């Protein structure tokens, strides 16, 4: 047993006390699961006999605090002992039955409150563990997608981190920021529905092949929208190929009608893709990429997001 709370003590020594079940009065209350009442440490009482084998003369409660009487009541709920309430007096005190009944009622309420608090903590802990497991699963999916798409090592992690940095600068936070990260990690999950012959083709795609490739955002929507946990993370997987001037796909959305996370990710995904070698072209150097992003301000990309990314994110990013 360890100290939980106190009131009325002269010193702080009680806060350091720990006892085992069966030892001391508190330990005995727990072990026996019943009340212990001592009206006066200095004399026997016929209604409440002194516990056998206990001597209180040298106990610090008597010596330092000057206590003369004691009541200990176990806190029991659902058959489990949750703790103990101890009451000391600095004078002799032989409680009547109504006093004891009232204290036992308080003890029951305290036990229920402690049990509810414990259940809530366990529920919160379990919820946190489940969310962590979900996020680890999403990260595993993202790595698998990178491997299948021949992406450079860490592509999804990298673009997710930069998307988060940009989103925070633009005022996105809390749950929305969590959904931004999940969407960024799963941005290309729709490519699971694209045949390898098209996805991994080293040369330029034909018009028919490009039409199949352009279905991957809709496939992403079909995969993720039935999952309540991921429904709010759909902006990036579904709409990151929309363009500021309305020429993108799958919906041809224009300007600020495109969700902010989708606009952010469009910039970062293109930036990262151009830095990497592809079967159909070598990687571009940083200067050429930056010039391309500037050229596409107001056409492919939201101009304000390009400015934030180039002016505030890239200078401080370790990439």
C-alpha positions in Angstrom: 0.0 0.0 0.0 1.2 3.5 -0.8 0.0 6.9 0.4 -2.7 8.6 -1.8 -4.1 11.6 0.1 -4.3 13.1 3.6 -5.7 15.8 5.7 -5.0 17.0 9.2 -1.5 15.6 9.8 1.2 17.7 11.5 4.1 16.3 9.5 4.6 14.9 5.9 5.9 11.6 7.2 2.6 9.8 6.3 3.3 10.6 2.6 6.4 8.3 2.7 4.7 5.3 4.3 4.4 2.1 2.4 3.1 -1.2 3.9 2.4 -4.7 2.8 -1.0 -6.4 3.1 -1.1 -8.1 6.5 1.4 -5.7 8.1 0.4 -2.7 10.2 -3.2 -1.7 10.8 -3.8 -0.6 7.2 -2.3 -3.9 5.8 -4.5 -5.9 8.2 -7.6 -4.1 7.0 -6.7 -5.0 3.4 -5.8 -8.6 4.2 -9.0 -9.2 6.3 -11.2 -7.1 4.1 -13.0 -5.8 7.1 -13.1 -2.7 9.4 -10.6 -2.3 12.3 -11.7 0.1 15.1 -9.5 1.0 18.1 -11.3 3.6 20.4 -8.2 4.1 22.5 -4.6 2.9 22.0 -4.0 3.1 25.7 -6.8 0.8 26.9 -9.0 -2.2 25.9 -12.5 -1.7 24.7 -15.1 -4.5 25.0 -16.9 -3.6 21.8 -13.7 -3.1 19.8 -10.9 -5.3 21.2 -7.3 -4.4 20.5 -5.8 -6.3 17.5 -3.7 -9.2 18.8 0.1 -8.6 18.7 0.0 -4.9 18.2 1.8 -2.4 20.4 1.3 1.3 19.7 3.5 2.9 22.3 6.4 3.6 19.9 4.4 4.0 16.7 5.2 7.4 15.1 1.4 8.0 14.8 1.2 8.0 18.6 4.6 9.4 19.4 4.7 12.2 16.8 1.1 12.9 15.9 -0.5 12.2 19.3 -3.2 10.0 18.0 -5.4 8.0 20.5 -7.9 6.3 18.3 -8.2 4.7 14.9 -10.7 3.5 12.3 -9.8 1.7 9.1 -12.3 0.8 6.4 -11.5 -1.1 3.2 -12.5 0.3 -0.2 -14.2 -2.7 -1.9 -16.0 -2.6 -5.3 -16.9 -5.6 -7.5 -15.2 -7.9 -5.0 -11.9 -6.1 -5.3 -10.1 -4.1 -2.7 -9.1 -0.7 -4.1 -7.6 0.8 -1.0 -8.4 1.9 2.5 -9.7 5.0 4.4 -8.0 5.5 7.7 -9.3 8.0 10.3 -7.3 9.0 13.4 -8.3 11.0 16.4 -6.1 12.7 18.9 -8.6 11.7 21.6 -10.4 8.5 22.4 -13.3 7.8 20.1 -15.7 4.9 20.3 -17.9 5.4 17.2 -21.6 4.5 17.2 -23.2 2.2 14.6 -24.6 5.2 12.6 -21.2 6.8 12.4 -19.7 3.6 11.1 -22.5 3.1 8.6 -22.0 6.6 7.3 -18.2 6.0 6.9 -18.9 2.7 5.1 -21.2 4.5 2.7 -18.4 7.1 2.0 -16.0 4.2 1.5 -18.3 2.6 -1.1 -18.6 5.8 -3.0 -14.9 6.3 -2.9 -14.3 2.8 -4.1 -16.7 3.3 -7.0 -15.0 6.6 -7.9 -11.5 5.0 -7.9 -12.7 2.1 -9.9 -14.3 4.4 -12.5 -11.2 6.5 -12.7 -9.1 3.3 -13.2 -11.4 2.0 -15.9 -11.2 5.4 -17.7 -7.4 5.3 -17.5 -7.3 1.8 -18.9 -9.7 2.7 -21.6 -7.6 5.7 -22.6 -4.5 3.6 -22.6 -6.2 0.9 -24.7 -7.4 3.6 -27.1 -3.9 5.0 -27.4 -2.5 1.5 -28.1 -5.1 0.9 -30.8 -4.4 4.3 -32.5 -0.6 3.5 -32.3 -1.3 0.1 -33.9 -3.3 1.7 -36.7 -0.6 4.2 -37.4 2.1 1.6 -37.5 -0.1 -0.4 -39.9 -0.5 2.7 -42.1 3.3 3.2 -42.1 3.8 -0.4 -43.1 1.3 0.0 -46.0 3.1 3.2 -47.1 6.5 1.3 -47.2 4.9 -1.5 -49.2 3.5 1.0 -51.7 6.9 2.6 -52.1 8.5 -0.8 -52.8 5.8 -1.7 -55.4 6.0 1.7 -57.1 9.8 1.6 -57.2 9.9 4.8 -55.2 13.1 6.0 -53.6 13.7 4.8 -50.0 11.6 6.7 -47.5 9.6 8.6 -50.1 6.2 8.4 -48.2 7.8 9.2 -44.9 9.7 12.1 -46.4 6.7 13.7 -48.1 4.5 13.1 -45.1 7.0 15.0 -42.8 7.3 17.9 -45.2 3.5 18.1 -45.6 3.1 18.2 -41.8 5.7 21.0 -41.6 3.9 23.1 -44.2 0.5 22.4 -42.8 1.5 23.6 -39.4 2.9 26.8 -40.8 -0.5 27.3 -42.5 -2.3 26.8 -39.2 -3.5 23.2 -39.5 -3.3 21.4 -36.1 -4.9 18.8 -33.9 -7.0 16.0 -35.4 -6.8 17.6 -38.8 -3.0 17.4 -38.8 -3.2 13.7 -37.9 -5.4 13.1 -40.9 -3.0 15.1 -43.1 -0.2 12.7 -42.0 -2.2 9.6 -42.6 -3.4 10.8 -46.0 0.2 11.7 -47.0 1.4 8.3 -46.1 -1.4 6.6 -48.1 -1.3 9.1 -51.0 -0.7 6.4 -53.7 -2.7 3.5 -52.2 -4.9 3.7 -55.3 -2.0 2.5 -57.4 -2.8 -1.0 -56.0 -5.4 -1.1 -58.7 -3.0 -0.2 -61.5 -1.4 -3.1 -63.4 2.4 -3.5 -63.0 2.7 -3.3 -66.8 1.5 0.3 -66.6 2.8 1.3 -63.2 6.4 0.0 -63.8 6.6 0.8 -67.6 10.0 2.4 -68.3 8.8 4.5 -71.2 6.0 7.0 -71.9 2.5 5.8 -71.3 0.0 5.7 -74.1 -3.3 7.6 -73.9 -5.1 4.4 -72.9 -2.5 3.6 -70.2 -2.6 7.1 -68.9 -6.4 6.8 -68.6 -5.9 3.7 -66.4 -3.2 5.5 -64.3 -5.5 8.4 -63.7 -8.0 6.1 -62.1 -5.8 5.6 -59.0 -7.2 8.5 -57.0 -10.8 7.1 -57.5 -9.5 3.7 -56.5 -8.0 5.2 -53.4 -11.4 6.7 -52.5 -13.0 3.3 -53.0 -10.4 1.6 -50.8 -10.4 4.2 -47.9 -13.9 5.7 -47.8 -15.6 2.5 -46.3 -13.1 2.7 -43.4 -14.5 5.2 -40.8 -11.0 5.6 -39.2 -9.5 6.8 -42.5 -12.5 8.6 -44.1 -11.3 12.0 -42.9 -7.8 11.4 -44.3 -9.1 11.1 -47.9 -8.3 14.6 -49.2 -4.7 13.7 -50.2 -5.1 10.2 -51.6 -8.2 11.3 -53.6 -7.4 14.9 -54.6 -3.7 15.4 -54.7 -3.7 15.4 -58.5 -6.1 18.3 -58.7 -4.5 21.5 -60.1 -5.0 25.2 -59.2 -6.1 26.1 -62.7 -8.7 23.3 -62.8 -6.9 21.1 -65.3 -6.2 18.2 -62.8 -8.1 15.0 -62.0 -10.2 13.2 -61.0 -12.8 16.0 -60.5 -11.2 19.0 -62.2 -11.5 21.2 -59.1 -10.4 24.8 -59.3 -8.4 27.0 -57.0 -9.5 27.2 -53.4 -12.2 24.6 -54.0 -9.4 22.1 -53.7 -8.9 21.1 -50.0 -5.8 22.7 -48.4 -4.1 19.4 -47.6 -4.4 18.3 -51.2 -2.9 21.6 -52.4 0.0 21.3 -49.9 0.7 17.8 -50.9 0.6 18.5 -54.6 3.6 20.8 -54.3 5.7 18.5 -52.0 4.9 15.3 -54.0 6.1 16.9 -57.3 9.2 18.3 -55.5 10.2 14.9 -54.1 9.4 13.1 -57.4 11.6 15.4 -59.4 14.6 14.8 -57.0 14.5 11.1 -57.7 15.7 9.0 -60.7 12.9 7.5 -62.7 13.0 4.9 -65.5 12.0 7.6 -68.0 14.2 10.4 -66.7 17.1 11.2 -64.4 16.7 13.2 -61.2 16.7 17.0 -61.5 19.0 19.2 -59.5 17.6 21.4 -56.8 17.9 24.7 -58.8 15.9 23.3 -61.7 13.2 21.9 -59.4 12.7 25.2 -57.6 12.5 27.0 -60.9 9.8 24.5 -62.0 7.7 25.0 -58.8 7.9 28.8 -59.3 6.9 28.5 -63.0 3.9 26.4 -62.0 2.6 28.9 -59.4 -1.0 29.7 -60.3 -1.2 26.8 -62.8 -0.5 23.5 -61.2 0.1 24.8 -57.7 -1.5 27.2 -55.2 0.9 30.2 -55.3 0.7 30.9 -51.6 1.7 27.3 -50.8 4.6 27.3 -53.2 5.8 30.5 -51.4 5.5 29.0 -48.0 7.2 25.7 -49.0 10.1 27.4 -50.7 10.5 30.3 -48.2 9.8 28.7 -44.9 9.9 24.9 -45.2 12.8 24.0 -47.5 15.4 26.2 -45.8 14.9 24.5 -42.4 14.3 21.0 -43.7 17.2 18.5 -43.6 16.6 17.1 -47.1 
